[in-house]
Amino acid sequence: MHSFLNNLGIKKENLGGCYGIDNWVGYGETIISINPATGEPIAKIRLIDEGEYNNITKSACSTFKKWRELPAPKRGEIVRQIGNALRKKKEDLSKLVSLETGKIYTEGQGEVQEAIDISDFACGLSRQLYGNTMPSERQSHRLYEQWHPLGSVGIITAFNFPVAVWGWNALIASVCGDTTIWKPSSKVPLCAIAVQHIVNGVLADNGWETGVFCLACGDGKTVGSWISKDPRIPLVSATGSVSMGKKVAENVAKRLGKTILELGGNNAVIVSEHANMDLTLPAILFGAIGTAGQRCTSLRRVLVHSSRKDDLITRLIKAYSSVEIGDPLDPDVRMGPLIDGRAVSDMMMALASVEEQGGAIIYGGKRLRGNFVEPAIVEVPGNVPIVSKETFAPILYIIEYSDFDEAVQLQNEVPQGLSSAAFTTNLTEAEYFLSCSGSDCGIANINVSTSGAEIGGAFGGEKETGGGREAGSDAWKAYMRRQTVTINWGNKMPLSQGIDFSK
């Protein structure tokens, strides 16, 4: 085994459930984590069974009653220490992210850094869980709102960001006073197990032996379903496909719980006739092939003005032809493999549909070996059916437009609404794109790629993307319960709406 696996506590066989440093469980089915670059096994994982899930959840719910009493700044201090522990393990954990997901090492480093950054953000947030004070309509009354911890939060994450998305949710939720139960993707369970080991050590050092951050490895049909249907879990944050999100939303809604859904993206860049091409090209390249096109914010569509199309395509083909594809741990490589054979098949089927729907492949699109593919550039006549469907692969659709209003309409007419961007130096176009009549996405950028987002802003999208928000701004409010408070400090009892019950 790689030495960095040993440093992270990863063994040849690992238990997939945990609710404290000495409480590892997992006596269900055994799965194997596969290196997508080589097809070789990395390690085995024993998934949890239903009884173990109940014990994990019982521990999280019991510990919540104690954790919520710990002052928020002290919860923030523990999260700060988690960030420092992640810093110490950053190199090893980044290599594991690269090994298990197939994303290149520098992207693995960037992901772990996001978890570190969100720990710093959450630590500061622990002193800023503000409520508003409002003027009361009644004399000698004070009216305000406050925020209380919500409970045990379920966190369901996807394979493409096995560390960062956990951090966006769990570290924010924990400073809010919640405990968490994490179900990672069954494609990348080792990253979650490694993070759990790191977190356990910090919690134990602070006298929290059980139940604050819990792990529940299993597939969506079992553990994911248990979490979404469990009335003990008031909030479920789920990241993944639209179909998965709909199942989670239905299960949680039936028990009137809360959800944060981060689902599909079908992100577009508008390349205006006024675009600075020196800014546009690297943004498109990174957005389209970063993580081999397997980000929810990956660039899927380029809507290019007719006067710039030929130049852009020429530049893109030249840039694509220079992309090194191979071992994601090789520092010279810029694109690793897709996560598995099914992802490759989905890409090939999408490309076959392109030609059936009047499009043309103008670069790449071939299967190379194993899970490796060539990134594809495809020209299509508008948002044909295959374009409106998110394919989690490096396919870039080129769509020509002649009028900026037309470009915005093309941008908005797909079912998803996560990230969007316009490249233009024209102030009117930029402001229109950002107006209420412009992009309908949760993220809208000018001269910035669709891919990637700073943690200081709330992350999420509209329509089939799910409407959830994670990370910065006031996204923390979803992990708490709002309470409106009225205090009468006077000597009279004025009733609301001027009602008089004295006669």
Secondary structure, DSSP 8 states (H G I E B T S, - for coil): --HHHHHTT--SEEE-EEEETT-EE--S-EEEEE-TTT--EEEEEE---HHHHHHHHHHHHHHHHHHTTS-HHHHHHHHHHHHHHHHHTHHHHHHHHHHHH---HHHHHHHHHHHHHHHHHHHHHTT-----EE--SSTTEEEEEEEEE--EEEEE--SS-TTHHHHHHHHHHHHTT-EEEEE--TTSHHHHHHHHHHHHHHHHHTT--EEEEEEE---IIIIIHHHHH-TT-SEEEEES-HHHHHHHHHHHHHTT-EEEEE----EEEEE-TT--HHHHHHHHHHHHHGGGG-STT-EEEEEEETTTHHHHHHHHHHHHHT--BS-TTSTT-SB---SSHHHHHHHHHHHHHHHHTT-EEEE---EEETTEE--EEEE-SSS-HHHHS--SSSEEEEEEESSHHHHHHHHHSSSEESEEEEE-S-HHHHHHHHSTTS--SSEEEESS-SS---TTSEE--EETT-S--EESTTGGGGGEEEEEEEEE-SS----GGG-----
